[in-house]
């Protein structure tokens, strides 16, 4: 008799390249990971997807695209109240060229516009985004049209403009530290649920994860199987590995049986930490530096080190212009994995 085998894969990662994507396309590409509905992406599907996310207030998806703006007033935020400054934790703000440079997600700018009630900076930013990407502020059209019509920002000496992609990428030649703080990078992980539970603790990052509520692994597109991540702790063929494989196979059988009479929410309660999960993390290089500092240490959990050590090495190659900052600030000698 042939022994039944679990579907087991190695963990992996991909550094996403969004340079040719619009913010709407970027948001859709990341957002559909939650539902594993990437097959529904077409040349014009992004607008509808983003519209639906906004209407349903699935705001986390709107964190998956950023914009960077320049304002020519270096003292703009000095008059802000304490509660107003609390909104700034999701924006990156630095002195730049006799003014300020501000980077934030679409969600951060939408919420700043909604909560600061007519602040000229965030009204100006919202109008800039809306005129270029109407869908991203489609639910605020009447308000934005009114602000635009009355020429709300009447101070002709007040300038707000978006940095072009070329100007932004030039930052790493002018000021590597500034680029390190404002450059955002998305990485798609295929890892175990146990690993995702550790990674999503980093609150200044943005996350989207494959949902066991919406993904029915009994469907044909999943080959009617649950996929598991090979545990780094056990060698294939060992007694421990065989015991682990037997355990996940039993969980899979129980899950598929429960789906016949239960909701996906109920059936998923039997699935183990070894289940394969896709996760996108989107954050600045500075935040990636913190992730590497914590998760490449010799003291870090082995399953996380298994992906984070090679990912760190890939970051050093791809972002060589700021490699020295990773090395000096985030990988002190006592913490090195080598």
C-alpha positions as MATLAB code, in Angstrom:
seq = 'XXXXXXXXXXXXXXXXXXXXXXXXXXXXXXXXXXXXXXXXXXXXXXXXXXXXXXXXXXXXXXXXXXXXXXXXXXXXXXXXXXXXXXXXXXXXXXXXXXXXXXXXXXXXXXXXXXXXXXXXXXXXXXXXXXXXXXXXXXXXXXXXXXXXXXXXXXXXXXXXXXXXXXXXXXXXXXXXXXXXXXXXXXXXXXXXXXXXXXXXXXXXXXXXXXXXXXXXXXXXXXXXXXXXXXXXXXXXXXXXXXXXXXXXXXXXXXXXXXXXXXXXXXXXXXXXXXXXXXXXXXXXXXXXXXXXXXXXXXXXXXXXXXXXXXXXXXXXXXXXXXXXXXXXXXXXXXXXXX';
ca = [
       0.000    0.000    0.000;
       1.272    3.452   -0.906;
       1.494    5.702    2.136;
      -0.719    8.790    1.959;
       1.331   11.971    1.813;
       0.560   15.489    2.973;
       1.059   18.391    0.563;
       4.219   19.936    2.005;
       6.267   22.837    0.587;
       9.309   24.822    1.668;
       8.858   28.378    2.994;
       9.754   31.170    0.562;
       9.535   34.913   -0.116;
       9.378   37.369   -3.017;
      10.322   41.060   -2.898;
       7.540   42.706   -4.885;
       8.335   45.190   -7.656;
       5.583   47.804   -7.913;
       7.449   50.318  -10.061;
       5.086   49.841  -13.019;
       1.920   49.575  -10.927;
      -0.587   52.311  -10.206;
      -1.636   52.664   -6.546;
      -4.966   51.046   -7.443;
      -3.220   48.077   -9.095;
      -0.836   47.749   -6.184;
      -3.697   47.708   -3.681;
      -5.612   45.115   -5.709;
      -2.569   42.889   -6.161;
      -1.961   42.826   -2.406;
      -5.606   42.748   -1.374;
      -6.571   39.747   -3.464;
      -3.992   37.687   -1.598;
      -6.419   37.610    1.347;
      -9.028   35.831   -0.745;
      -6.576   34.058   -3.100;
      -8.556   35.564   -5.968;
      -5.602   36.747   -8.041;
      -7.084   34.981  -11.062;
      -9.716   37.734  -11.147;
      -7.159   40.457  -11.847;
      -7.634   41.968  -15.303;
      -6.353   45.066  -17.057;
      -9.215   47.145  -15.620;
     -10.277   45.294  -12.451;
      -8.354   47.435   -9.940;
     -10.833   50.323   -9.911;
     -13.747   48.073   -9.008;
     -11.752   46.237   -6.355;
     -10.566   49.422   -4.635;
     -14.060   50.927   -4.796;
     -15.476   47.853   -3.062;
     -12.792   47.962   -0.362;
     -13.558   51.627    0.380;
     -17.317   51.051    0.436;
     -16.898   48.121    2.847;
     -14.362   50.055    4.969;
     -11.696   47.415    4.542;
      -9.160   50.117    5.279;
      -6.149   47.874    5.882;
      -5.970   47.171    2.142;
      -5.456   50.906    1.519;
      -2.187   50.740    3.445;
      -0.591   48.865    0.553;
       0.306   51.961   -1.497;
       2.146   55.113   -0.461;
       2.632   58.637   -1.723;
       5.392   61.128   -0.920;
       4.822   64.884   -0.848;
       6.914   67.999   -0.376;
       5.604   71.036    1.528;
       7.627   74.242    1.567;
       6.945   75.080    5.231;
       9.500   73.446    7.565;
       7.570   74.617   10.664;
       4.136   73.461    9.560;
       3.547   70.971   12.369;
       4.830   73.133   15.258;
       1.313   74.469   15.941;
      -0.365   71.044   15.997;
      -2.170   69.925   19.129;
      -1.093   66.723   20.894;
      -4.057   64.719   19.551;
      -3.295   65.936   16.052;
       0.304   64.791   16.337;
      -0.918   61.332   17.346;
      -2.133   60.917   13.757;
       1.430   61.401   12.567;
       2.692   58.017   13.774;
       1.576   56.516   10.465;
       3.315   59.245    8.442;
       7.057   59.679    7.924;
       8.022   63.373    8.144;
      11.507   64.862    7.708;
      13.171   68.168    6.921;
      13.969   68.428    3.216;
      15.090   71.215    0.894;
      13.951   74.106    3.149;
      10.629   72.373    3.744;
       9.268   68.971    4.713;
       8.985   65.629    2.993;
       5.973   63.524    4.009;
       5.340   59.876    3.139;
       2.185   58.018    4.033;
      -0.153   55.299    2.864;
      -3.380   56.081    1.051;
      -5.185   55.098    4.256;
      -3.068   57.471    6.361;
      -3.763   60.434    4.077;
      -7.483   59.610    3.847;
      -7.794   59.453    7.632;
      -5.758   62.624    8.184;
      -8.029   64.438    5.711;
     -11.164   63.131    7.471;
     -10.043   63.803   11.033;
      -8.226   67.129   10.724;
     -11.301   68.867    9.289;
     -10.002   71.343    6.766;
      -6.288   71.405    7.516;
      -4.768   73.044    4.440;
      -1.899   70.584    4.110;
      -4.034   67.452    4.142;
      -6.737   69.081    2.020;
      -4.024   69.890   -0.538;
      -2.647   66.330   -0.423;
      -6.142   64.830   -0.750;
      -6.882   67.022   -3.773;
      -3.566   66.013   -5.378;
      -4.327   62.304   -4.937;
      -7.969   62.669   -5.976;
      -7.147   64.486   -9.214;
      -4.635   61.845  -10.277;
      -6.423   58.796   -8.825;
     -10.145   59.649   -8.385;
     -11.064   56.207   -7.049;
      -8.906   56.630   -3.946;
     -11.082   59.514   -2.712;
     -14.290   58.681   -4.598;
     -16.342   58.740   -1.377;
     -15.133   62.275   -0.632;
     -15.830   63.839   -4.029;
     -18.391   66.414   -2.914;
     -16.164   67.741   -0.145;
     -13.066   67.823   -2.337;
     -14.899   69.521   -5.180;
     -16.100   72.181   -2.755;
     -12.586   72.780   -1.409;
     -11.199   72.904   -4.944;
     -13.949   75.217   -6.191;
     -13.437   77.833   -3.496;
      -9.678   77.639   -3.864;
      -9.434   76.637   -0.192;
      -5.654   76.992   -0.003;
      -5.475   80.676   -0.907;
      -1.939   81.223    0.368;
       0.074   81.466   -2.857;
       3.309   81.017   -0.926;
       2.175   77.618    0.351;
       3.329   74.811   -1.932;
       2.416   71.132   -1.774;
       3.499   68.787   -4.541;
       4.028   65.084   -4.999;
       7.571   63.873   -5.553;
       7.966   62.155   -8.915;
       9.241   58.586   -8.899;
      12.518   59.815  -10.387;
      12.919   62.514   -7.740;
      12.139   60.031   -4.992;
      14.653   57.453   -6.213;
      17.265   60.216   -6.405;
      16.947   60.608   -2.635;
      19.289   57.722   -1.958;
      22.063   59.616   -3.781;
      21.338   62.903   -2.026;
      20.544   61.584    1.448;
      20.683   57.844    2.086;
      19.210   58.199    5.583;
      16.188   60.035    4.197;
      15.664   57.390    1.516;
      15.974   54.679    4.176;
      13.152   56.255    6.180;
      10.772   56.944    3.289;
      11.293   54.055    0.853;
       8.588   51.392    1.342;
       9.026   47.790    0.211;
       6.536   44.911    0.066;
       7.554   41.294    0.601;
       5.250   38.337   -0.041;
       5.969   35.415    2.299;
       4.817   31.823    1.998;
       5.325   30.500    5.499;
       3.537   28.662    8.277;
       0.801   30.239   10.367;
       3.169   30.032   13.334;
       5.597   32.368   11.555;
       2.911   34.863   10.523;
       1.760   35.134   14.140;
       5.248   36.349   15.066;
       5.665   38.747   12.148;
       2.366   40.615   12.505;
       3.392   41.970   15.915;
       5.340   44.835   14.298;
       2.720   47.587   14.476;
       4.326   50.215   12.242;
       4.220   47.781    9.333;
       1.207   46.967    7.171;
       0.012   43.388    6.738;
      -2.372   41.395    4.577;
      -2.736   37.657    5.051;
      -4.398   34.743    3.320;
      -7.735   34.228    5.036;
      -8.846   30.769    6.119;
     -12.342   32.250    6.372;
     -12.541   33.086    2.669;
     -10.230   30.405    1.257;
     -11.988   27.049    1.050;
      -9.261   24.474    0.534;
     -11.814   21.950   -0.662;
     -12.102   23.958   -3.902;
     -10.479   22.862   -7.147;
      -8.181   25.905   -7.278;
      -6.483   24.536   -4.154;
      -6.453   21.017   -5.640;
      -8.930   20.073   -2.898;
      -6.077   19.905   -0.410;
      -4.639   21.811    2.523;
      -0.989   22.763    2.008;
       1.518   22.650    4.855;
       4.969   24.164    5.387;
       7.816   21.778    6.037;
       8.950   22.248    9.654;
      12.587   23.247    9.955;
      12.857   21.178   13.115;
      12.410   17.700   11.585;
      14.327   15.897    8.862;
      12.135   14.281    6.242;
      12.058   10.525    6.861;
      12.713   10.819   10.592;
      10.320    9.405   13.151;
       9.441   12.936   14.271;
       8.659   14.024   10.719;
       6.462   10.988   10.132;
       4.577   11.713   13.353;
       4.146   15.377   12.324;
       2.927   14.360    8.849;
       0.422   11.931   10.309;
      -0.895   14.683   12.578;
      -1.416   17.277    9.798;
      -3.029   14.672    7.544;
      -5.565   13.912   10.259;
      -6.253   17.626   10.694;
      -6.750   17.990    6.933;
      -9.207   15.087    6.795;
     -11.168   16.481    9.721;
     -11.254   19.963    8.160;
     -12.534   18.680    4.810;
     -15.149   16.535    6.545;
     -16.352   19.469    8.654;
     -16.750   21.619    5.529;
     -19.528   19.272    4.419;
     -21.746   20.447    7.281;
     -20.021   23.511    8.758;
     -19.028   27.033    7.782;
     -15.403   27.718    6.808;
     -15.097   29.749   10.015;
     -16.010   26.688   12.050;
     -14.028   24.131   10.046;
     -10.789   26.113   10.158;
     -10.609   25.763   13.951;
      -8.990   22.340   13.539;
      -6.193   23.537   11.239;
      -2.693   23.546   12.795;
       0.084   26.152   12.894;
       1.856   24.271   10.101;
      -0.696   25.403    7.522;
       0.736   27.336    4.614;
      -0.139   31.029    4.775;
       0.689   33.841    2.389;
       1.497   37.140    4.026;
       2.452   40.533    2.593;
       4.414   42.946    4.757;
       4.693   46.516    3.475;
       6.809   49.030    5.349;
       9.762   51.390    5.136;
      13.343   50.201    4.888;
      13.804   51.503    8.425;
      11.083   49.190    9.692;
      12.550   46.321    7.681;
      15.799   47.045    9.500;
      14.019   46.531   12.808;
      12.463   43.282   11.561;
      15.884   41.999   10.538;
      17.424   43.064   13.847;
      14.843   41.043   15.775;
      14.378   38.024   13.501;
      17.868   37.254   12.189;
      19.403   37.036   15.636;
      20.838   33.699   16.704;
      18.270   33.846   19.474;
      15.314   34.201   17.092;
      12.893   31.359   16.438;
      14.308   28.967   13.820;
      11.307   29.021   11.485;
      11.534   32.808   11.189;
      15.302   32.840   10.748;
      14.845   30.320    7.941;
      13.274   33.043    5.777;
      14.539   36.267    7.336;
      18.274   35.538    7.024;
      18.158   34.978    3.237;
      15.712   37.884    2.882;
      18.174   40.179    4.669;
      20.927   39.094    2.296;
      18.642   39.845   -0.680;
      17.833   43.310    0.704;
      21.544   44.099    0.963;
      21.915   43.229   -2.725;
      18.827   45.073   -3.976;
      19.284   48.164   -1.811;
      23.055   48.381   -1.868;
      22.944   52.188   -1.609;
      21.685   51.914    1.973;
      23.342   48.606    2.890;
      25.684   50.430    5.269;
      22.688   51.708    7.257;
      21.323   48.187    7.646;
      24.757   47.021    8.759;
      25.577   49.878   11.124;
      22.233   50.617   12.743;
      20.235   47.419   12.645;
      22.749   44.590   12.675;
      25.137   45.323   15.566;
      27.950   42.827   16.047;
      26.335   41.143   19.054;
      23.217   40.423   16.993;
      24.746   39.127   13.766;
      23.513   35.775   12.551;
      26.831   34.783   10.949;
];
